[in-house]
Amino acid sequence: MSSEKPAFASSSHAPSVSSPGCLDIFRAIFNNSSNDNTADEKTTSEFPRDSASDDDASTPLIPTYEGLEAQMRDLLVDQDNNSELLELCKGNEFAKTVFHAIEKVSKELREISLKIHEEPELAFKEYKAHALLTDYLEKKGFKVERKAFGLDTAFVARAGKSDKVTIGFCSEYDALPGIGHGCGHNLIAIAGVAAAIGVKAAIKKFGLHAQVKLFGTPAEETTGGKIVMLERGAFKNVDVCMMLHGANADLSYPAFLALDTAEVEFFGKASHASATPWEGVNALDAAIMTYTSIGLMRQQLHPTQRVHGIIKDGGKAANIIPDYTLSQYTVRALKYSELMVLKKRVEAIFNAAARSTGCTVSIKWGVPYKDILTNSVLTQKFEHYMKAQGAKYLPKEEQLRKVGGSTDMGNLTYALPGIHPVFNILNLESKDVNVALHTRAFAEAAMQPIAHTATLRAAKCLAMTGVECILDRKLLQKVKKEFEENKEK
């Protein structure tokens, strides 16, 4: 992996946060609609508490929930509405409330993002990030459960007085060994926080019968904290759950692959490699035969399927026939059902290598990451807000051809409706950039001002997607109907 500075490090490629663009439009809108702008102009080291709690009796209320639904349908963009952002916010008090709440804490979130980036922590050891995020959320009026569901670095933060509708968001904050935040989890962390703050503001201002939950999910890069939390009931009674991921392109239908990883041990018999090699049973032969056979199999794999691996232990000395080897193989496919079929083909290779060399084999699969069941109803709403802010998207089928990595968020989308849009952290014009994830170049990109701007833009749109689900029960019914139909396919 290259350690060179990426091209966007120069000023000509990295627009500053103060450059003309969406933030200036936001400020123009909000300065005309609110007199409370002092917080936006201050840089604070300590995060201020909200001046009013969720239980404040002075919170403005609307006459009836049903009346708000009708108002929502009149004000929000529909599938044929291509209003520009300025017009959208002028006519939508909900969007104005959400966007202003997020913009108001922009500097604070920037500070959190940089602190997480500066001190990367690996899976299940994200103690500083956990403390930083939970302390901040508590000061912002959320009820916070630390060390949630038996995981030291997981949390749940909630706001809202009713569980009539529950909107969930996820934050991630684990880093990569040797690279740091080469997957941009410092941005994913604040994206979840921002979206939750935006929805909380709408719930409070308009007296919505709903709650928002932010799930702090550790260890996405390894064993999948979301999967553990899901198994332990964290997402029970959550209507929809959504999250964002920074990348080098804007994708509303990202092709995250289903994944599983196998630890493969071959057991043979040691012998002197020169004096009596015929008495040995070579476990390294089995490991190499496996590696070679998988390489040959790739010609017959679908372009969206992947098998990649390493030999972690190939023996102890050149003059000893190895009696033990340990290999690790990761298998990926576009759909979870395809993954199950591909795993059987790979297992056949493991077993054949053992039989042909006289070894025995132990195969231990991990916890599979499923593909993303992207809910198109939610995606269309998210796209409308992003397009109003200048983002552009390829047709769905073209997006799905851009195969990426894998995520434990996929398992959530098999359990409840959700989306996991990918947003470009390198520019706001939806121009793909050749800066790969899981590299030092991407880690550097994740700390640039433009990345912060892009993160908050996407978080505002994700928050409004959640607000629409609260306000329009027919929309939420469509979301759930599609989810049930996708599960049956």
One Martini backbone bead per residue (centre of mass of N, CA, C, O) as a GRO file, in nm:
protein
  489
    1MET     BB    1   0.096   0.036   0.021
    2SER     BB    2   0.065   0.361  -0.013
    3SER     BB    3   0.224   0.668   0.141
    4GLU     BB    4   0.132   0.869  -0.037
    5LYS     BB    5   0.009   1.157  -0.117
    6PRO     BB    6  -0.269   1.267  -0.224
    7ALA     BB    7  -0.391   1.484  -0.460
    8PHE     BB    8  -0.603   1.632  -0.256
    9ALA     BB    9  -0.393   1.792  -0.071
   10SER     BB   10  -0.426   2.011  -0.247
   11SER     BB   11  -0.596   2.309  -0.287
   12SER     BB   12  -0.715   2.246  -0.579
   13HIS     BB   13  -0.868   1.963  -0.451
   14ALA     BB   14  -0.960   2.108  -0.159
   15PRO     BB   15  -1.223   2.216  -0.042
   16SER     BB   16  -1.337   2.416   0.180
   17VAL     BB   17  -1.583   2.472   0.410
   18SER     BB   18  -1.601   2.791   0.309
   19SER     BB   19  -1.685   2.729   0.048
   20PRO     BB   20  -1.882   2.751  -0.197
   21GLY     BB   21  -2.207   2.597  -0.122
   22CYS     BB   22  -2.406   2.413   0.077
   23LEU     BB   23  -2.335   2.563   0.341
   24ASP     BB   24  -2.419   2.846   0.244
   25ILE     BB   25  -2.710   2.775   0.196
   26PHE     BB   26  -2.777   2.693   0.478
   27ARG     BB   27  -2.704   2.960   0.617
   28ALA     BB   28  -2.901   3.135   0.465
   29ILE     BB   29  -3.152   2.993   0.564
   30PHE     BB   30  -3.102   2.998   0.878
   31ASN     BB   31  -3.056   3.305   0.918
   32ASN     BB   32  -3.363   3.365   0.824
   33SER     BB   33  -3.503   3.149   1.054
   34SER     BB   34  -3.283   3.228   1.283
   35ASN     BB   35  -3.131   3.366   1.591
   36ASP     BB   36  -2.960   3.095   1.661
   37ASN     BB   37  -2.606   3.146   1.572
   38THR     BB   38  -2.372   3.141   1.784
   39ALA     BB   39  -2.279   2.840   1.787
   40ASP     BB   40  -2.154   2.842   1.491
   41GLU     BB   41  -1.907   3.058   1.574
   42LYS     BB   42  -1.797   2.849   1.777
   43THR     BB   43  -1.513   2.712   1.945
   44THR     BB   44  -1.528   2.407   2.122
   45SER     BB   45  -1.412   2.178   2.369
   46GLU     BB   46  -1.685   2.183   2.505
   47PHE     BB   47  -1.987   2.031   2.527
   48PRO     BB   48  -2.291   2.143   2.513
   49ARG     BB   49  -2.584   2.154   2.649
   50ASP     BB   50  -2.895   2.129   2.629
   51SER     BB   51  -3.140   2.355   2.731
   52ALA     BB   52  -3.344   2.114   2.668
   53SER     BB   53  -3.541   1.864   2.729
   54ASP     BB   54  -3.763   1.619   2.630
   55ASP     BB   55  -3.961   1.715   2.887
   56ASP     BB   56  -4.032   1.986   2.787
   57ALA     BB   57  -4.331   2.169   2.801
   58SER     BB   58  -4.242   2.396   2.569
   59THR     BB   59  -4.269   2.220   2.342
   60PRO     BB   60  -4.368   2.223   2.038
   61LEU     BB   61  -4.696   2.153   1.919
   62ILE     BB   62  -4.920   1.972   1.746
   63PRO     BB   63  -5.238   1.890   1.716
   64THR     BB   64  -5.187   1.629   1.516
   65TYR     BB   65  -5.058   1.353   1.374
   66GLU     BB   66  -5.236   1.342   1.122
   67GLY     BB   67  -5.183   1.635   1.031
   68LEU     BB   68  -4.879   1.591   0.981
   69GLU     BB   69  -4.899   1.390   0.754
   70ALA     BB   70  -5.031   1.581   0.553
   71GLN     BB   71  -4.806   1.791   0.559
   72MET     BB   72  -4.583   1.607   0.460
   73ARG     BB   73  -4.704   1.541   0.177
   74ASP     BB   74  -4.698   1.846   0.087
   75LEU     BB   75  -4.376   1.913   0.143
   76LEU     BB   76  -4.243   1.677   0.038
   77VAL     BB   77  -4.071   1.506  -0.162
   78ASP     BB   78  -4.114   1.339  -0.456
   79GLN     BB   79  -4.048   1.148  -0.734
   80ASP     BB   80  -4.106   1.435  -0.920
   81ASN     BB   81  -3.912   1.609  -0.737
   82ASN     BB   82  -3.646   1.867  -0.829
   83SER     BB   83  -3.571   2.046  -0.612
   84GLU     BB   84  -3.393   2.262  -0.481
   85LEU     BB   85  -3.260   2.318  -0.181
   86LEU     BB   86  -3.373   2.596  -0.123
   87GLU     BB   87  -3.671   2.525  -0.182
   88LEU     BB   88  -3.697   2.288   0.007
   89CYS     BB   89  -3.644   2.445   0.278
   90LYS     BB   90  -3.860   2.667   0.250
   91GLY     BB   91  -4.099   2.422   0.237
   92ASN     BB   92  -3.943   2.265   0.496
   93GLU     BB   93  -3.942   2.242   0.833
   94PHE     BB   94  -3.809   1.970   0.878
   95ALA     BB   95  -3.548   2.011   0.721
   96LYS     BB   96  -3.464   2.267   0.867
   97THR     BB   97  -3.437   2.140   1.146
   98VAL     BB   98  -3.235   1.918   1.079
   99PHE     BB   99  -3.010   2.084   0.941
  100HIS     BB  100  -2.961   2.284   1.173
  101ALA     BB  101  -2.886   2.083   1.397
  102ILE     BB  102  -2.631   1.979   1.246
  103GLU     BB  103  -2.485   2.246   1.180
  104LYS     BB  104  -2.452   2.338   1.482
  105VAL     BB  105  -2.245   2.066   1.533
  106SER     BB  106  -2.004   2.058   1.333
  107LYS     BB  107  -1.751   2.133   1.506
  108GLU     BB  108  -1.785   1.906   1.711
  109LEU     BB  109  -1.771   1.669   1.508
  110ARG     BB  110  -1.494   1.735   1.400
  111GLU     BB  111  -1.347   1.687   1.665
  112ILE     BB  112  -1.426   1.391   1.697
  113SER     BB  113  -1.314   1.280   1.432
  114LEU     BB  114  -1.014   1.358   1.486
  115LYS     BB  115  -0.977   1.199   1.747
  116ILE     BB  116  -1.032   0.921   1.627
  117HIS     BB  117  -0.813   0.940   1.405
  118GLU     BB  118  -0.560   0.989   1.601
  119GLU     BB  119  -0.690   0.723   1.778
  120PRO     BB  120  -0.667   0.427   1.684
  121GLU     BB  121  -0.890   0.138   1.717
  122LEU     BB  122  -0.953  -0.177   1.766
  123ALA     BB  123  -1.131  -0.438   1.802
  124PHE     BB  124  -1.287  -0.408   2.112
  125LYS     BB  125  -1.082  -0.128   2.173
  126GLU     BB  126  -1.285   0.143   2.166
  127TYR     BB  127  -1.264   0.329   2.433
  128LYS     BB  128  -1.234   0.628   2.350
  129ALA     BB  129  -1.466   0.644   2.150
  130HIS     BB  130  -1.686   0.556   2.341
  131ALA     BB  131  -1.652   0.790   2.543
  132LEU     BB  132  -1.680   1.028   2.350
  133LEU     BB  133  -1.965   0.963   2.236
  134THR     BB  134  -2.131   0.922   2.500
  135ASP     BB  135  -2.076   1.195   2.630
  136TYR     BB  136  -2.196   1.367   2.406
  137LEU     BB  137  -2.483   1.247   2.391
  138GLU     BB  138  -2.558   1.314   2.682
  139LYS     BB  139  -2.523   1.628   2.647
  140LYS     BB  140  -2.758   1.609   2.408
  141GLY     BB  141  -3.005   1.429   2.559
  142PHE     BB  142  -2.932   1.139   2.577
  143LYS     BB  143  -2.990   0.806   2.643
  144VAL     BB  144  -2.727   0.608   2.782
  145GLU     BB  145  -2.582   0.288   2.692
  146ARG     BB  146  -2.324   0.130   2.816
  147LYS     BB  147  -2.199  -0.159   2.745
  148ALA     BB  148  -2.374  -0.305   2.543
  149PHE     BB  149  -2.460  -0.631   2.527
  150GLY     BB  150  -2.165  -0.719   2.654
  151LEU     BB  151  -2.006  -0.469   2.521
  152ASP     BB  152  -1.761  -0.245   2.596
  153THR     BB  153  -1.795  -0.074   2.291
  154ALA     BB  154  -2.097  -0.045   2.322
  155PHE     BB  155  -2.407   0.138   2.224
  156VAL     BB  156  -2.707   0.325   2.338
  157ALA     BB  157  -2.896   0.596   2.196
  158ARG     BB  158  -3.183   0.788   2.316
  159ALA     BB  159  -3.486   0.951   2.178
  160GLY     BB  160  -3.793   0.993   2.297
  161LYS     BB  161  -4.142   0.919   2.417
  162SER     BB  162  -4.191   0.712   2.171
  163ASP     BB  163  -4.254   0.373   2.010
  164LYS     BB  164  -4.426   0.388   1.748
  165VAL     BB  165  -4.149   0.487   1.621
  166THR     BB  166  -3.828   0.340   1.520
  167ILE     BB  167  -3.515   0.491   1.462
  168GLY     BB  168  -3.214   0.371   1.317
  169PHE     BB  169  -2.860   0.399   1.386
  170CYS     BB  170  -2.511   0.373   1.281
  171SER     BB  171  -2.191   0.332   1.437
  172GLU     BB  172  -1.841   0.352   1.367
  173TYR     BB  173  -1.474   0.304   1.521
  174ASP     BB  174  -1.290   0.114   1.389
  175ALA     BB  175  -0.974  -0.001   1.294
  176LEU     BB  176  -0.675  -0.058   1.118
  177PRO     BB  177  -0.402  -0.235   1.095
  178GLY     BB  178  -0.142  -0.001   1.013
  179ILE     BB  179  -0.363   0.241   0.905
  180GLY     BB  180  -0.626   0.292   1.048
  181HIS     BB  181  -0.864   0.511   0.885
  182GLY     BB  182  -0.902   0.348   0.586
  183CYS     BB  183  -1.245   0.344   0.627
  184GLY     BB  184  -1.372   0.599   0.779
  185HIS     BB  185  -1.493   0.567   1.086
  186ASN     BB  186  -1.492   0.859   1.184
  187LEU     BB  187  -1.732   0.932   0.991
  188ILE     BB  188  -1.940   0.719   1.075
  189ALA     BB  189  -1.969   0.814   1.361
  190ILE     BB  190  -2.082   1.112   1.295
  191ALA     BB  191  -2.314   1.034   1.111
  192GLY     BB  192  -2.489   0.901   1.328
  193VAL     BB  193  -2.502   1.139   1.520
  194ALA     BB  194  -2.625   1.346   1.326
  195ALA     BB  195  -2.885   1.195   1.255
  196ALA     BB  196  -2.990   1.175   1.547
  197ILE     BB  197  -3.002   1.479   1.601
  198GLY     BB  198  -3.201   1.549   1.375
  199VAL     BB  199  -3.439   1.370   1.470
  200LYS     BB  200  -3.460   1.478   1.755
  201ALA     BB  201  -3.539   1.767   1.673
  202ALA     BB  202  -3.807   1.689   1.534
  203ILE     BB  203  -3.945   1.546   1.768
  204LYS     BB  204  -3.940   1.790   1.959
  205LYS     BB  205  -4.067   2.026   1.793
  206PHE     BB  206  -4.332   1.832   1.682
  207GLY     BB  207  -4.421   1.598   1.871
  208LEU     BB  208  -4.333   1.311   1.803
  209HIS     BB  209  -4.429   0.965   1.776
  210ALA     BB  210  -4.108   0.888   1.872
  211GLN     BB  211  -3.783   0.731   1.815
  212VAL     BB  212  -3.426   0.739   1.861
  213LYS     BB  213  -3.146   0.525   1.762
  214LEU     BB  214  -2.805   0.477   1.857
  215PHE     BB  215  -2.558   0.253   1.738
  216GLY     BB  216  -2.273   0.124   1.881
  217THR     BB  217  -2.046  -0.055   1.655
  218PRO     BB  218  -1.819  -0.284   1.682
  219ALA     BB  219  -1.604  -0.469   1.484
  220GLU     BB  220  -1.643  -0.462   1.162
  221GLU     BB  221  -1.347  -0.568   1.061
  222THR     BB  222  -1.414  -0.861   1.188
  223THR     BB  223  -1.675  -1.008   1.374
  224GLY     BB  224  -1.926  -0.827   1.424
  225GLY     BB  225  -2.107  -0.641   1.634
  226LYS     BB  226  -2.394  -0.646   1.509
  227ILE     BB  227  -2.440  -0.950   1.533
  228VAL     BB  228  -2.430  -0.968   1.837
  229MET     BB  229  -2.653  -0.758   1.892
  230LEU     BB  230  -2.874  -0.902   1.735
  231GLU     BB  231  -2.870  -1.171   1.901
  232ARG     BB  232  -2.929  -0.980   2.178
  233GLY     BB  233  -3.173  -0.762   2.090
  234ALA     BB  234  -3.109  -0.460   1.997
  235PHE     BB  235  -3.332  -0.449   1.731
  236LYS     BB  236  -3.583  -0.456   1.875
  237ASN     BB  237  -3.845  -0.265   1.746
  238VAL     BB  238  -3.709  -0.171   1.490
  239ASP     BB  239  -3.810  -0.039   1.191
  240VAL     BB  240  -3.536   0.111   1.108
  241CYS     BB  241  -3.196   0.082   0.963
  242MET     BB  242  -2.915   0.313   0.931
  243MET     BB  243  -2.626   0.393   0.716
  244LEU     BB  244  -2.292   0.511   0.653
  245HIS     BB  245  -2.028   0.537   0.382
  246GLY     BB  246  -1.729   0.616   0.303
  247ALA     BB  247  -1.579   0.709  -0.021
  248ASN     BB  248  -1.514   0.732  -0.396
  249ALA     BB  249  -1.839   0.735  -0.411
  250ASP     BB  250  -2.180   0.748  -0.523
  251LEU     BB  251  -2.402   0.513  -0.350
  252SER     BB  252  -2.731   0.368  -0.310
  253TYR     BB  253  -2.638   0.067  -0.444
  254PRO     BB  254  -2.445  -0.118  -0.287
  255ALA     BB  255  -2.205  -0.398  -0.335
  256PHE     BB  256  -2.217  -0.596  -0.085
  257LEU     BB  257  -2.065  -0.876   0.026
  258ALA     BB  258  -2.074  -1.184   0.104
  259LEU     BB  259  -1.921  -1.349   0.402
  260ASP     BB  260  -1.649  -1.586   0.476
  261THR     BB  261  -1.427  -1.751   0.720
  262ALA     BB  262  -1.147  -1.979   0.713
  263GLU     BB  263  -0.995  -2.221   0.918
  264VAL     BB  264  -0.710  -2.418   0.804
  265GLU     BB  265  -0.613  -2.747   0.905
  266PHE     BB  266  -0.319  -2.944   0.872
  267PHE     BB  267  -0.241  -3.299   0.935
  268GLY     BB  268   0.054  -3.480   0.985
  269LYS     BB  269   0.403  -3.592   0.954
  270ALA     BB  270   0.697  -3.591   1.087
  271SER     BB  271   1.029  -3.543   0.929
  272HIS     BB  272   1.318  -3.592   0.782
  273ALA     BB  273   1.395  -3.426   0.484
  274SER     BB  274   1.659  -3.620   0.422
  275ALA     BB  275   1.665  -3.904   0.563
  276THR     BB  276   1.308  -3.946   0.599
  277PRO     BB  277   1.071  -3.837   0.397
  278TRP     BB  278   0.880  -4.098   0.358
  279GLU     BB  279   0.764  -4.075   0.665
  280GLY     BB  280   0.607  -3.837   0.579
  281VAL     BB  281   0.332  -3.588   0.620
  282ASN     BB  282   0.255  -3.314   0.418
  283ALA     BB  283   0.098  -3.020   0.513
  284LEU     BB  284   0.210  -2.821   0.296
  285ASP     BB  285   0.103  -2.959   0.049
  286ALA     BB  286  -0.194  -2.910   0.117
  287ALA     BB  287  -0.179  -2.599   0.124
  288ILE     BB  288  -0.070  -2.562  -0.168
  289MET     BB  289  -0.293  -2.714  -0.315
  290THR     BB  290  -0.513  -2.524  -0.227
  291TYR     BB  291  -0.403  -2.260  -0.344
  292THR     BB  292  -0.388  -2.364  -0.639
  293SER     BB  293  -0.684  -2.458  -0.678
  294ILE     BB  294  -0.812  -2.183  -0.632
  295GLY     BB  295  -0.671  -2.045  -0.867
  296LEU     BB  296  -0.804  -2.231  -1.085
  297MET     BB  297  -1.108  -2.172  -1.010
  298ARG     BB  298  -1.137  -1.864  -1.090
  299GLN     BB  299  -1.220  -1.903  -1.393
  300GLN     BB  300  -1.521  -2.016  -1.275
  301LEU     BB  301  -1.593  -1.749  -1.163
  302HIS     BB  302  -1.769  -1.502  -1.082
  303PRO     BB  303  -1.702  -1.163  -1.092
  304THR     BB  304  -1.845  -1.136  -0.783
  305GLN     BB  305  -1.635  -1.342  -0.687
  306ARG     BB  306  -1.440  -1.447  -0.390
  307VAL     BB  307  -1.095  -1.579  -0.323
  308HIS     BB  308  -0.890  -1.540  -0.028
  309GLY     BB  309  -0.543  -1.609   0.096
  310ILE     BB  310  -0.338  -1.758   0.363
  311ILE     BB  311  -0.032  -1.863   0.513
  312LYS     BB  312   0.035  -1.868   0.858
  313ASP     BB  313   0.143  -2.182   0.876
  314GLY     BB  314   0.428  -2.368   0.712
  315GLY     BB  315   0.631  -2.415   0.939
  316LYS     BB  316   0.968  -2.439   1.108
  317ALA     BB  317   1.155  -2.610   0.900
  318ALA     BB  318   1.328  -2.719   0.618
  319ASN     BB  319   1.423  -3.011   0.768
  320ILE     BB  320   1.099  -3.041   0.809
  321ILE     BB  321   0.825  -3.208   0.789
  322PRO     BB  322   0.524  -3.084   0.794
  323ASP     BB  323   0.255  -3.142   1.048
  324TYR     BB  324   0.162  -2.826   1.016
  325THR     BB  325  -0.110  -2.608   0.908
  326LEU     BB  326  -0.220  -2.259   0.852
  327SER     BB  327  -0.514  -2.124   0.707
  328GLN     BB  328  -0.678  -1.840   0.531
  329TYR     BB  329  -1.020  -1.796   0.407
  330THR     BB  330  -1.203  -1.582   0.186
  331VAL     BB  331  -1.552  -1.566   0.105
  332ARG     BB  332  -1.735  -1.427  -0.183
  333ALA     BB  333  -2.068  -1.285  -0.257
  334LEU     BB  334  -2.345  -1.124  -0.368
  335LYS     BB  335  -2.498  -1.357  -0.217
  336TYR     BB  336  -2.575  -1.562   0.036
  337SER     BB  337  -2.661  -1.805  -0.139
  338GLU     BB  338  -2.394  -1.810  -0.303
  339LEU     BB  339  -2.202  -1.855  -0.068
  340MET     BB  340  -2.293  -2.142   0.007
  341VAL     BB  341  -2.198  -2.268  -0.260
  342LEU     BB  342  -1.898  -2.175  -0.257
  343LYS     BB  343  -1.815  -2.314   0.006
  344LYS     BB  344  -1.840  -2.604  -0.103
  345ARG     BB  345  -1.616  -2.579  -0.315
  346VAL     BB  346  -1.390  -2.513  -0.114
  347GLU     BB  347  -1.418  -2.761   0.069
  348ALA     BB  348  -1.345  -2.966  -0.149
  349ILE     BB  349  -1.052  -2.874  -0.164
  350PHE     BB  350  -0.964  -2.928   0.123
  351ASN     BB  351  -1.032  -3.238   0.118
  352ALA     BB  352  -0.862  -3.317  -0.130
  353ALA     BB  353  -0.586  -3.234  -0.013
  354ALA     BB  354  -0.591  -3.434   0.219
  355ARG     BB  355  -0.623  -3.701   0.063
  356SER     BB  356  -0.373  -3.669  -0.139
  357THR     BB  357  -0.160  -3.644   0.130
  358GLY     BB  358  -0.271  -3.786   0.409
  359CYS     BB  359  -0.433  -3.588   0.558
  360THR     BB  360  -0.583  -3.388   0.789
  361VAL     BB  361  -0.886  -3.181   0.851
  362SER     BB  362  -0.972  -2.843   0.963
  363ILE     BB  363  -1.290  -2.659   0.955
  364LYS     BB  364  -1.343  -2.305   1.040
  365TRP     BB  365  -1.605  -2.108   1.054
  366GLY     BB  366  -1.747  -1.821   1.082
  367VAL     BB  367  -1.923  -1.526   1.070
  368PRO     BB  368  -2.141  -1.421   0.853
  369TYR     BB  369  -2.167  -1.189   0.596
  370LYS     BB  370  -2.412  -1.020   0.456
  371ASP     BB  371  -2.579  -0.883   0.234
  372ILE     BB  372  -2.746  -0.613   0.099
  373LEU     BB  373  -3.087  -0.517   0.159
  374THR     BB  374  -3.198  -0.284  -0.030
  375ASN     BB  375  -3.425  -0.031   0.027
  376SER     BB  376  -3.592   0.143  -0.216
  377VAL     BB  377  -3.773   0.334  -0.058
  378LEU     BB  378  -3.550   0.463   0.108
  379THR     BB  379  -3.356   0.535  -0.123
  380GLN     BB  380  -3.535   0.740  -0.273
  381LYS     BB  381  -3.539   0.945  -0.045
  382PHE     BB  382  -3.237   0.988  -0.017
  383GLU     BB  383  -3.184   1.078  -0.311
  384HIS     BB  384  -3.350   1.338  -0.316
  385TYR     BB  385  -3.173   1.492  -0.115
  386MET     BB  386  -2.901   1.458  -0.258
  387LYS     BB  387  -2.982   1.587  -0.528
  388ALA     BB  388  -3.055   1.867  -0.397
  389GLN     BB  389  -2.720   1.876  -0.322
  390GLY     BB  390  -2.569   1.750  -0.607
  391ALA     BB  391  -2.604   1.465  -0.642
  392LYS     BB  392  -2.514   1.164  -0.829
  393TYR     BB  393  -2.667   0.882  -1.010
  394LEU     BB  394  -2.664   0.585  -1.113
  395PRO     BB  395  -2.799   0.333  -1.215
  396LYS     BB  396  -2.857   0.059  -1.039
  397GLU     BB  397  -2.707  -0.154  -1.217
  398GLU     BB  398  -2.439   0.004  -1.226
  399GLN     BB  399  -2.384   0.007  -0.925
  400LEU     BB  400  -2.383  -0.313  -0.883
  401ARG     BB  401  -2.103  -0.342  -1.049
  402LYS     BB  402  -1.966  -0.207  -0.790
  403VAL     BB  403  -1.767  -0.388  -0.624
  404GLY     BB  404  -1.692  -0.452  -0.291
  405GLY     BB  405  -1.717  -0.529   0.013
  406SER     BB  406  -1.793  -0.585   0.360
  407THR     BB  407  -2.076  -0.618   0.606
  408ASP     BB  408  -2.267  -0.635   0.906
  409MET     BB  409  -2.517  -0.478   0.794
  410GLY     BB  410  -2.641  -0.708   0.632
  411ASN     BB  411  -2.772  -0.861   0.871
  412LEU     BB  412  -2.976  -0.639   0.936
  413THR     BB  413  -3.125  -0.642   0.647
  414TYR     BB  414  -3.240  -0.939   0.723
  415ALA     BB  415  -3.411  -0.828   0.993
  416LEU     BB  416  -3.444  -0.528   0.873
  417PRO     BB  417  -3.495  -0.239   0.749
  418GLY     BB  418  -3.248  -0.099   0.508
  419ILE     BB  419  -2.952   0.114   0.464
  420HIS     BB  420  -2.608   0.173   0.283
  421PRO     BB  421  -2.482   0.431   0.188
  422VAL     BB  422  -2.252   0.583  -0.037
  423PHE     BB  423  -1.998   0.840   0.000
  424ASN     BB  424  -1.820   1.107  -0.115
  425ILE     BB  425  -1.510   1.244   0.035
  426LEU     BB  426  -1.363   1.415  -0.221
  427ASN     BB  427  -1.648   1.522  -0.328
  428LEU     BB  428  -1.966   1.700  -0.443
  429GLU     BB  429  -1.990   1.579  -0.770
  430SER     BB  430  -1.971   1.266  -0.817
  431LYS     BB  431  -1.657   1.199  -0.850
  432ASP     BB  432  -1.462   0.964  -0.920
  433VAL     BB  433  -1.189   0.821  -0.721
  434ASN     BB  434  -0.852   0.681  -0.710
  435VAL     BB  435  -0.917   0.593  -0.382
  436ALA     BB  436  -0.865   0.345  -0.182
  437LEU     BB  437  -0.961   0.147   0.043
  438HIS     BB  438  -0.744   0.046   0.282
  439THR     BB  439  -0.560   0.308   0.294
  440ARG     BB  440  -0.361   0.578   0.357
  441ALA     BB  441  -0.500   0.768   0.161
  442PHE     BB  442  -0.783   0.739   0.289
  443ALA     BB  443  -0.707   0.824   0.572
  444GLU     BB  444  -0.637   1.113   0.486
  445ALA     BB  445  -0.912   1.183   0.361
  446ALA     BB  446  -1.078   1.145   0.643
  447MET     BB  447  -0.946   1.447   0.748
  448GLN     BB  448  -1.076   1.627   0.556
  449PRO     BB  449  -1.295   1.882   0.511
  450ILE     BB  450  -1.459   1.754   0.274
  451ALA     BB  451  -1.542   1.500   0.435
  452HIS     BB  452  -1.716   1.646   0.640
  453THR     BB  453  -1.915   1.776   0.449
  454ALA     BB  454  -2.015   1.509   0.319
  455THR     BB  455  -2.117   1.376   0.579
  456LEU     BB  456  -2.337   1.586   0.657
  457ARG     BB  457  -2.497   1.573   0.403
  458ALA     BB  458  -2.578   1.271   0.431
  459ALA     BB  459  -2.698   1.286   0.720
  460LYS     BB  460  -2.937   1.471   0.652
  461CYS     BB  461  -3.069   1.270   0.452
  462LEU     BB  462  -3.102   1.034   0.649
  463ALA     BB  463  -3.274   1.181   0.856
  464MET     BB  464  -3.512   1.247   0.658
  465THR     BB  465  -3.583   0.956   0.607
  466GLY     BB  466  -3.669   0.904   0.899
  467VAL     BB  467  -3.889   1.123   0.920
  468GLU     BB  468  -4.076   1.011   0.703
  469CYS     BB  469  -4.137   0.745   0.860
  470ILE     BB  470  -4.285   0.892   1.090
  471LEU     BB  471  -4.505   1.067   0.916
  472ASP     BB  472  -4.547   0.813   0.705
  473ARG     BB  473  -4.718   0.522   0.726
  474LYS     BB  474  -4.731   0.432   0.430
  475LEU     BB  475  -4.432   0.431   0.384
  476LEU     BB  476  -4.360   0.225   0.605
  477GLN     BB  477  -4.528  -0.001   0.481
  478LYS     BB  478  -4.362  -0.021   0.219
  479VAL     BB  479  -4.097  -0.090   0.349
  480LYS     BB  480  -4.197  -0.358   0.485
  481LYS     BB  481  -4.301  -0.500   0.236
  482GLU     BB  482  -4.034  -0.516   0.082
  483PHE     BB  483  -3.880  -0.672   0.294
  484GLU     BB  484  -4.056  -0.930   0.288
  485GLU     BB  485  -4.013  -0.988  -0.015
  486ASN     BB  486  -3.699  -1.014  -0.007
  487LYS     BB  487  -3.683  -1.253   0.196
  488GLU     BB  488  -3.836  -1.462  -0.008
  489LYS     BB  489  -3.608  -1.474  -0.247
   0.00000   0.00000   0.00000
